[in-house]
Amino acid sequence: MKKLIIWTIIIGGVAYAGSKFYLHREVEKSVDTAILMMSPLATIEYGGISSTMSGELTIDDIHAKIAGFKDEIVIDRLGIDTPSYFSLLELGEMARNPGAQSGGLPRDFGFIIEGIRAPVEADYAKMIYAKRLEMLGVSDAGEAANECVGKYGFSPTALKSMGYIEEVVSMSITARNGDGDFVLEIVSTAEDMWKIEASLAMAGDLVTEITKGRGYVPKMRHFNASVTDLSLNRRVEKYCASRGLSPEETMTARMDAFKFIGESNGIVFDEYLLEPYQQFLAGEPKITFTAAPNQPISLSQIDLYKPSDVPALLNLSASIP
């Protein structure tokens, strides 16, 4: 019996090592092909491929340089998260033989992006900020009240002045199929800035909806997002003070920036959003936004309503825990 157990362990270990080697080799081939196809647009290098028994498969230590720019983007890990290692093998088989019989996509399926690192003054960051201002068509971005609160997004200069050397962002997105709906769970963190934990429930079955292609019209059942401040609020207050704004002027500018976000998305925020948000800016560490429409609503229909009616349509509110 003892020898049987030992041999079972040995055979299992060899099988696991062999399947892992094969899986990594197949992924490397696909990644190398993708990098070659992208070579006119960017130069990309990576450290290797990793997988775990818990079902994660990632490309590690990615360094990319966009054509025409000298500064690089670094990503610590980029990949997928499945229920188990066997789910990874099943997905690999689906990729190799699309027409073969399989168990289909796992019930839970996610994406991992850890440690996207970019210098705040990178040349591409400056270009992106300039393009954003051009797209918005604004001419008052340089005014102290708008610039220090990031009304149109924080400029590289503002981020540097607030003590940031690089932006480090991580995100995970997990799709979970339920009974009659599917849920997207999103966790996103910007180091020393903020953390967002969101849950979006959509009507229907995920796989069925995806197969509709362009005919897919998502209908939201429920939305919840919590935002935790990780020092950004304090840094903004300090930077605005250095630009000559009083605490009252800073608060007014920050509330104006929040209203601008809503208006840019076809929503006029009401007191059920504005009052809790002001408390959040005043020192509360966390705020939660919730949308709970009476029935599933197509997100494409929102712009058919008056911006002032959208909060009631979505049953939109905010709260301080």
N, C-alpha and C positions, 0 to 999 in steps of 0.2 A: 504494500500500500504506500509506503514511504517513497519507494522508487517511482511509483506511478504519479504521485503528486509532484515529485521533482521533474519528471519528464513532461508532465502537463505544463508546468511553469516554464520550462525551457522552450517547448514547442510554441506556447503562447507568446513568449518574448520574441522568438525568432519571427513569428507571423506578424506581430505588431511592428517590429523593426523593418521587415520587408515591405509591409503595406505603407508605412510612413515614408520610407525611401522612395517608393513608387509614386505616392501622392505628391511629395515635394518635387520630384523630378518633373511630373506633369505640370504642376503649377509654375515651376521655373520656366518651362518651355513657353507657356502661355504669356507669362510676364515678359520674358525676353522678346517675344514676338510683338507685344504691345509697345514696348520701349522702342523697338526698331521702327515701328510705324509712326511713333511720335517724334522721332529724332529731328525732323525738320522744324518742329515747334519747341522742343525742349530736350535738354540733356539730362538723363535720369540714371542714377546708380542706386543699388540697394545692397544691404548687407547679407540677406538670406531669407529663407522661408522657415516659419515655425508653426507647429501645431501642438495641440494639447488633447488629453483624453477627455476633457470637458467639452470639446467641440469647437475650439477656436483655431482659425487658420489665418496667419498674418504674414505680410511682407514687412520686413524689419529694416530700420535704419535707412530710410529713403532720402536721397539728396537730389534735388532737381534745380536746374537753371533754365529759366525761360529764355528762348531766343531773343536777343536784343537787350537783355538785362544781365548785369554782372553779379547781383546778389542772389543767393540761393534760398530755397525753401527746404526745410528739413522736417520729415515726419518720422516719429519714433516707430509707430506701428500702424499698419493699414490692413484691414481684413474683414473676415466674417465670423459670426458667432452662431453656432448651431447647438442643439440639445446634447450632442455627444460626438465622439470620434467616428462612430459608425454612420452618423448623419453626414459627416464630411466625405466618407468613402462613397456613400450613396449619391451625393451631389457630384462627386468626381465621375462616377459611372454615368450619370445623366448627361454630363458635359461631353463625355466621349461618345456615348450612344444615345442621342436625343430621342430616337424612336423606340428605344427598348422599354420594356415594362419595368416600372420602378414604383417605389412608394411615394413619389412626388416630393414636392418641397416639404420640409419639416414644418410642423405646426407653429413652432417658434423659430424665427429667423432674424438675425441682426447683423449690423455693420459696425465696425470698430475703427475709429480714427483717434489715435493717441499722440499727443505731443506734436501738433503742427507748429513749428517754430519759425518765426519771421522777425527780423530786426524791424523795429518800429520806423526806422528811417530808410528802409530798403528802397531801392529805386522803383521797383514795381508797386510798392505801397504808396509812394508819392503819385505815381501815374494813376492808380486805382482811385485815390481820393480826388484827384483833379477831374477824372472822368465822371465821378459821381456828381460833383458840383455842376459839371457841364450838363449832365443828364437832367438834373433837377432844375437847371436854369436859374440858379440863385446868384445874387451879387452881394449879399450881406454876410457871407460866411466868415469874413475876416473881422467882423465886429466883435468886440470883447465878449459881449453877452452871449453871442451865438457860438463863437469859437471855443470858449472855455467849457461850455456844457455839452459840446458835441451835437448841436442841433441837427447838423447834416452829416453826422459821423465825426469821430475824433480824427483830427489831422495828425500826421506824423509829428509835427512840432508840438502839438498839445500833449500827445502821449509821452514824448520825451520830457516835457516840462513837468509832467505828473510823476516822473521817476521811473517810467518803463523803458527798458532797454530792448526787450523783444516781447512780442505777443506769443503766448503759448496757449493754444486752444486744443481741447480734446472733446470728442463727441461719440456717443453710442446711440444707435437707433435700432430698436427691436420691434418687430411686427409679431403680434400674437393673435391667432384666430380664436374667436369665442363662439357663442351660440347666436348666430344671426348678425354678428358684427365682427370687426377686427380692430385691434388697438395698436397704435404706434406709440411706443414709449421712448422718449428722447431725454438724454442727459448730456448737457453741454457745459463745459467749464472753461473760463478764460482765467489763467493763473493770476492771482492778486487783483482780479476785476470782479467777476460774478460767476454764479452757478445757476443754471436753469434746469429744472426737472419738469418735464411736460408729458401729458398723456392725452392722446387724441383718439376718440372712439368714432369709427366710421361704420355706416350700415353696409351689410353684405359680407360675403366671403372673400378673403384677400386674393386667393388664386383665381377665382372666378372673375373678380373685378379687373385684375391685371390683364387677363386674356382679352378683355374688351378693347384694349389698345386705346386709340383716340376717342372711342365711344364711351370711355369710362368717365362718368361724372360723379365725383366723390360727394357723399352726403354725410355731414357731420352729425353725430348724436350728442357728443359731449366733449368738452375741452377743458383741461386744467393745466396751469403752468405756475410753478413757484420760482421766484427769483430771489436769490440770496446774495447780498452784497458782500464782497470779499476785500473791500477797501477802496473801491472806485468812488463811492460817494464822498468819502473823506478827502480823497485826492482832488476831486473836482472842486469841492469847497475851498480847499487851500489854493488851488491854481486860480480860481476865479477871484479870490481875494488879492492875489499877486497881480491880477489884471485890473485891479481897482474897483471891483464890485463889492457892495455891502452884502451881508448875509441875506437880506430881504431881496435885493436885486438878483442874487444868485438863485434864490428859490423861484422867483418869478420867471427867470430865464429857463430854468429846468422844467417848470410846468409848461411853459410855452413850447419847449422842445418835445415834451410828451404829447401835447395836443397836436403838434405838427405830424408826429408819427401816425396818430389816428387819422387825421385829415388826409394824409398821403395814401391811406388804405381805405378811404371812403367811410370813415367813422368819426362822428363827433362824440367824444367821450362825455359822459354825464357825471353827476356828483358821486354816483356809486363807484366810479373809477378814480375820479380826480382826488377825492378826499383821502382814501387809503394810500394813494400814490404819494400824496404830499407828506403823509405820516412816514412813509418809507424813506423819503428823501430827508426827513427831519431827524432820522436816527434809528428807526425800526430796521432790524437786520434782514427781514424777509417779508415778501408780499406774494399773495397768490391770486391769480386771475382765473376766472371760471366763466365758461359759456355753456349754457344748458338750455338750448331751444326746446320748445314744447314738442316738436317732432323733427326728425332728421331733415336737415336743410342743405341744399346744394350750395357749395361755396361760390359757384359761378353766378348765383342769383343775388348775392349781396349788393352788387353795384346797381341793381335795379331799384333799390330803395333809397330814400333820402338818408344822407349820412347821420342825421339826428335821430332817425328811427332804428338804426342798426343795433344799438345797445339793447333796446327792448326786444327786437326781433330775435337776437341771439341769447337773450336773458343774460347779458354780460355784466359781470360784477368783479370787484376786487376786495380782498380782505387781508387784514394783518393778523397772523396767527397769535 
